[in-house]
Amino acid sequence: MTSTSNPEASPVGATGQPWDMVIEQGKIREFAAAMQSDNPAYQGPDAIIPPTFLVNAAHWAPAGVRVTVGFERKRLLHGEQEYTFIGPPPKVGDVLTAQERLVDRYEKPGKRGGQMRFAVVLTEYRDRDGNLVAQAQATFIERAARGASQ
């Protein structure tokens, strides 16, 4: 495991500040429409969220609360994404508190030369009582700089 050279990047184990995510009926409907899903579970006042809906949490995060992977944006790729639900999926009216933690950093040789850097971020979602409802684990990748050699 190696650290990034960006001094503003969060170290492994760093935790961001929590923020709230209100599960709204209209947002679920919009997300389902974007997925081209007509599943009735995603409609109406008792709608549940589609499994990948939690990707939207980042849009509700106030500035400065998320962990910083420290990668150059123009070389950033979103790699793997995994969701785990503990119990039933959240539904309309639920308020979740999201909080990120940087769980890993590592490097691998790029196929075109140079080093590719990886950062793994785990986001926990808790209900009003503090119970863990879901987790999202994302892997971010920074491609090697053009012309970088191994």
N, C-alpha and C positions, 0 to 999 in steps of 0.2 A: 504494500500500500504506500503510495507516495502522495505528498501534498502538492497543491497547485502553487505556481509561482506568483499568483496574484495576491498581494498582501491584504486585500479587502475580502477575500474568499473566506467563508466560514470553515473552521476546522471540523474534522470528523468528530461527531458527538455534539456539535453545536445545535441548539434548539432555538427556533424562531419564537416570536411572540404569538399567542393565540389570537384568533379572530373568529367572529360569528358568521355563519352562513344560514340564512333563512330559506327554508324549502318552500318555494312559491308555486302554486298551481300553474300559472302562466308560463313560468320558466320550464317546468317539466313538459308542458304541452309543446313549447317551442323546440326543446331538445328532441323530443320524440319526433316531431315533424322533420327536423334536420336529419334524423336517422332514417327517415321515411318509414317510421313504424306507426301502425294503426292499432297497436296493442291497447285494449281498453283499460288495462291496469295503469296506463300512463295518462288517463283522462279523468276529469271530474274532481270533485272536492276531496275525495279520499285517495287520489292518485299516489302511487309509489314512484320512486325515482328509477330510471333505467340504470343498469349497473355502472355505466361509464359517466353518469351525470356528475359525479364528484370532481371531474376534471374542471368544472366551472368554479370550484372553490377559489382558485387563484384570482378570478375576476373580482371577488369580494374582499380580497386581502388588502388592507390599507398599506400604503407605502411604508417600507422599512420593516415589516413584520416577518417576512419570509427569510429563510436561510439563503446565503449567496454561494452559488457554486463557483463563481469567479471565472467563467469561461467567456471567451470572445464571442459575442452574439452572432457574428457573420459565419462562424465555424461551428455553431451549436446545432446539434441534432437531438431530437427526443427519441431515445431508444425504447427500451422495454417499459411497459406500464402494467401494473397488476393491482387488482382490487380484491379486498377480503372483507366480507360482511359478517358481523357477529350478530346473529339473530335476523329478524326481518329487515328488509330495506327501509330506509327513511321514507317518510311520506309528507304530503302537504301539511304545512303548519309546524313541522319539526324545526327546531333551531339547533344546529350543530356547531360546536366549537372545534375549529381546525387548528392544528399546530404541526409544524414541520420539524424534522430532525435530519441532519446529514449523517447517514449511517456508514458510508464507505466512499473511498476515493482510490482509484488505481489507474495504471497506464498499461497500454498494449502497443506493440509496433503496428503502425498503419500499413496497409497493403501497398500504398503508394509512397511509402517512406515516412519518416518522422514518427513521433509518438502520438497516439490518440489518448486523450484523458477522459476518464469516466467519473461521474459523481452519482451516488445513489441517495435519493431523498425519500424518507418515509413520512407520510402525513397521517396523523391520527385524527379521527372525527369522534367527538364525544357528545352525548346528549346533555340536557340541562342538569341532570343528576351526576354528571361526570363519568357515566358508563361508556365504555368503548363501544361504538356502533359500527365503525368501519375503518379500514386502513387502505391507503393507496401508496404503492411503492413505484417510484419513477427512476429510470436510469437516464441521465443526461450524458451526452457524448460531445467532446470537442475534437473535431477533426484536426489532424496535423496541419500545420501551416504549409502553404504552397512552397514547394522547393525545399522543404525540410528534409534532412537526411537522417538515416537511422544511426 
